[in-house]
């Protein structure tokens, strides 16, 4: 069970082998067996007792703290290091310029390839999109940019390539919106439109999902290859999730918008802030969480998407296992993730 708590001022207590969730607004409680919980995500001001925190640490249940505006605060977790040998090899690989650059190139190449594949897939399913005939030129451009990945010899040049690819990709991503939603460019803090608001929420949830998998594999998430340390964020999470963004989150945005399952009245503009950011209304947040849950944990078999033989979550897990194996065996034969 994956527990998402989105109501303000909930309180979680422990009684015997259960967590008791109390909602003061409705004067109601809900009981959840601890043994069924795999992770907890708190989006708002939720109060945990000391007994609950101890139980989560003992049962190795990660607790993620997110703000209402989709900022990731921190995670409740034990500081115990479970695999010293793996961490040593990971640090050694990260500090080696050539090895680190190789992993970074694999990540960026995979991201560009998956962006290209998703544009092709959307073009195939959405007949009649304006200017879609020109998309073939854009696909060729992304192929050229992807080939440049292996020609650079430093991280800064690689970042410029990624930025250039993102500029091309997001321009054409915008063509797959409908008449109700406008998307000009990706902006994070704060999101300036409804599409960016959805991307911000679901990218944050994707990061939390990737972090959970890395933690389960005992891979230290603060040892990076591509993203550089500006603060104490879990940089390896940012590295790994780059490869899955278009396949999971961007695809989810396009599908829901093109199917008219998302409406503008589910969002609000915060006029109290200077930049007038756009956020999902509180009463609709559970719907957006549920759509992400379905995208990650359920199989799809409809006219839009080729049926997945495995859950997307399982595919991410398998890929991260392969990444871990490449570090453990010191052969660095990791190929990243590319959509089949």
Long-range contacts (C-beta under 8 A, 24 or more apart in sequence): 1-32, 1-36, 1-37, 1-38, 2-37, 2-38, 2-39, 2-41, 2-293, 3-32, 3-37, 3-39, 3-40, 3-41, 4-40, 4-41, 4-43, 4-286, 4-289, 5-40, 5-41, 5-42, 5-43, 5-44, 5-46, 6-43, 6-44, 6-282, 6-285, 6-286, 6-289, 7-44, 7-46, 8-44, 8-45, 9-44, 9-45, 9-46, 9-47, 10-44, 10-46, 10-47, 11-46, 11-47, 11-49, 12-46, 12-47, 12-48, 12-49, 12-52, 13-49, 13-51, 13-52, 14-49, 14-51, 14-52, 14-55, 19-52, 19-55, 34-59, 34-61, 35-59, 37-61, 39-63, 39-64, 39-208, 39-212, 40-64, 41-66, 41-205, 41-208, 42-66, 43-67, 43-68, 43-285, 44-68, 62-211, 62-212, 62-215, 64-208, 64-211, 66-204, 66-208, 68-279, 68-282, 69-190, 69-200, 69-277, 69-279, 70-200, 70-201, 70-204, 71-189, 71-204, 72-204, 72-207, 72-208, 72-233, 75-211, 77-215, 81-220, 82-218, 83-218, 85-328, 86-218, 86-219, 86-324, 86-327, 86-328, 87-220, 87-223, 89-327, 89-328, 89-330, 90-219, 90-220, 90-223, 90-327, 91-220, 91-223, 93-225, 93-327, 93-332, 94-223, 94-224, 94-225, 99-332, 100-225, 101-153, 101-154, 101-155, 101-158, 102-332, 103-225, 103-226, 103-239, 103-332, 103-334, 104-155, 104-158, 104-225, 104-226, 104-239, 105-149, 105-150, 105-152, 105-158, 106-334, 106-335, 106-336, 107-225, 107-226, 107-239, 107-240, 107-242, 107-243, 107-336, 108-149, 108-158, 108-161, 108-162, 108-165, 108-226, 108-242, 109-146, 109-149, 109-150, 109-336, 110-242, 110-243, 110-336, 110-337, 110-338, 111-162, 111-165, 111-242, 111-243, 111-245, 111-246, 112-142, 112-145, 112-146, 112-149, 112-162, 112-165, 112-169, 113-146, 113-338, 113-339, 114-243, 114-244, 114-245, 114-246, 114-247, 114-337, 114-338, 114-339, 115-142, 115-165, 115-166, 115-169, 115-246, 116-142, 116-143, 116-146, 116-169, 117-246, 117-338, 117-339, 118-246, 118-247, 118-250, 118-251, 118-339, 119-169, 119-172, 119-173, 121-251, 121-305, 122-176, 122-254, 125-303, 125-304, 126-176, 126-258, 129-175, 129-176, 130-175, 131-175, 132-175, 135-172, 135-175, 138-168, 138-171, 138-172, 141-168, 142-168, 142-169, 155-226, 155-228, 158-226, 169-246, 173-250, 173-254, 176-254, 176-257, 176-258, 177-254, 177-257, 178-257, 178-258, 178-260, 180-257, 180-263, 180-264, 181-257, 181-262, 181-264, 190-270, 190-273, 190-275, 190-277, 190-278, 191-277, 191-278, 191-279, 192-275, 192-276, 192-277, 192-278, 193-278, 194-262, 194-264, 194-267, 194-278, 195-253, 195-257, 196-278, 197-267, 197-277, 197-278, 197-279, 197-280, 198-253, 198-262, 198-280, 198-288, 199-249, 199-250, 199-253, 201-280, 201-288, 201-292, 202-248, 202-249, 202-252, 202-253, 202-288, 202-292, 203-241, 203-245, 203-249, 205-289, 205-292, 206-241, 206-244, 206-245, 206-248, 206-249, 207-237, 207-238, 207-241, 209-296, 209-313, 209-316, 210-237, 210-240, 210-241, 210-244, 210-316, 210-320, 211-237, 213-313, 213-316, 213-317, 213-320, 214-240, 214-320, 216-317, 217-320, 217-321, 217-324, 219-320, 219-323, 219-324, 219-327, 240-320, 240-323, 243-319, 243-336, 243-337, 243-338, 244-316, 244-337, 247-312, 247-339, 248-295, 248-296, 248-312, 251-295, 251-305, 252-291, 252-292, 252-295, 255-304, 255-305, 256-291, 261-291
